[in-house]
Amino acid sequence: LNHDDDVRAIIFKAEGRHFASGGEFEMFDAMKDQKRNQLLYDEVREHIWNMLDLDKPTISIVQGQAAGMGCQHALLCDMCFAEEEKGRFVDGHMFMGVPPGDGGALVWPMLIGVMRAKRYLFTSDPCPAKEAERIGLITGALPADKLMPTAMEWATRFANGPTHALKGAKAILNQWYRIAAPAVFHYAQALQMGASGKAEFDESVSALKEKRKPKYR
């Protein structure tokens, strides 16, 4: 997409009930193996940097839940519109008993400030679309039938706009992420890797599989 001159704006959307429902149990099992865990983090880091380096305007439209890495992907877009009734954003790491290491610690504070970010990253509580709009996490909360038309309207406006000026503006603003990313992301990654496979992680994953509340003490 970045090297296709015919592409002037990008819309990310998903099929089904949710934009991204979160990690699968197969991934949780992989996190117990150090080598496979490192490969997961390498992929995540590459994905985040690719999103930051993508110099064309990006728009995400979120129906249902956006959780985990899918949540960070949606929030890294230049604009994000969510379904006002069912849309919600979830970091999700506390469900696994590990600190946020896939970019949430970078993206959420940048968008809504450290204090508000702690409220969601410490708990993995969902942030409903209307609240996400109110606090500045997303661009707007809309009725489901307005998501694609609104995204297309903005994408068309960007596509017909001054390409080089838009690329320059995006590069400038994404510098805020690039400045913070080396310190925050690598630190978060190290801490999450250190927690993977520990007792709280194992209990969290078991509780998810058994659909019960975890017991940490």
Summary of the structure (lengths in Angstrom):
residues: 217
radius of gyration: 17.6
end to end distance: 48.5
largest distance: 57.9
contacts: 690
relative contact order: 0.17
helix: 57%
strand: 12%
